[in-house]
Amino acid sequence: NYGTEYIELSEIEFIEADAAYSIIYLINGSRKMVSRNLKYFEDALCELKSFVKVHRSFIINLNHMNSLRKEDRGVIVLKSGKEINISRGQRQAFFEKLEKR
């Protein structure tokens, strides 16, 4: 209803699921809520080298990953300071994608 806005992929820090919607977090600190579920973005972005699903609720842009803490299952710290847990089910895929970079 509000039109179309184009976002550079390099500007996306991470995407968070919110039921039938997704929230796109940008590196400038702003957020965009879109009427697409996370599966839509998983299908569209996770074939790219820089995007990986790390949890049922999160897709991150590896280009904005600051560090990785390996406590428990692992915690990704993004450049913005946001911390995202890696789920057990996504752990192997995450580390495989990290190695390929």
N, C-alpha and C positions, 0 to 999 in steps of 0.2 A: 504493500500500500504506500510505502514511502519512496519507491523508486529503487534504482540500482546504484550501488556504490562499489567501485573497484578498489581492491586493497592489494598492494604489492606483497608477494609471499614473504619477502625478506623482512617486512614490517610486522609479521605475525610472530609473537613470542610463544603463545600456546592457545589451545582451544579447549574449552570446558563444556561438558554436556550439561544441559538443563532441561530434562524431560524431552519434549519434542523440539526444543530449541537448542542452540549452541551459542556460547559467548566467546567471541574472538577477542583475545587480549593482544594489544599492539605494544610495540616497544616504546612508544611515546607515553604510555600509561593509560591511554583511552581504551574503551571496550565497545564492541558492537554486538548486539544481540540479533541473531538471524533465525529465521523460521526453517531451519534444517537441523536434523538430528546429527549426532556425532558420526554415525555410520556414513553419512553422505560425505563428510570431510575425510574420513578414513579411506574411503574408496577413491576420492579425488586426489589426496595428498600423500598418502603413505607409500606410494610407489616412488616418490622423490627421495633423494638421498637425505635431505635435511628434516623430514617429518617422520615421526614414529609415535605410535600409540603406546603409552606407558601404563595406562590404567583404563578401566572401562569408562572413566569420565574425562580422560585427558589425552590430548595429542600435543606433543611439544615440537618446537623447531630446534633441532640440535645446534643450530648456529647461535642460539641464545642461551645455551647451557653454560653455566659458570663452573660448576663442580659437581662431583658425585660423591655422596657419603654412603658407604657400604654397610651402614648399620641396618639391622634387621634384613629387609629385602632390598634396601637401597632407597636413597632419597636424592632426587635431582634438585640442585639449586640453580635457578635461572639467574641471569644477570640482573634482573629486577629485584632479586631477593626472594621471590616466590619459591616455596619448597613443594615438590610433588613426589609422592611415594610411587615407587614402581611396584605394580601388582605382581603376585607370583605367576599368574598366567601370561604376563607380558614380558617378564624378566629375560627369558632366552632371546626373544625377538629383538628386544632393546639392545642387548649386548652384541648380538650378531650385526645389527645395523651400525652400531658404534664402531665395530671392527672394520666394516667395509668402507668407512669414511676416510 
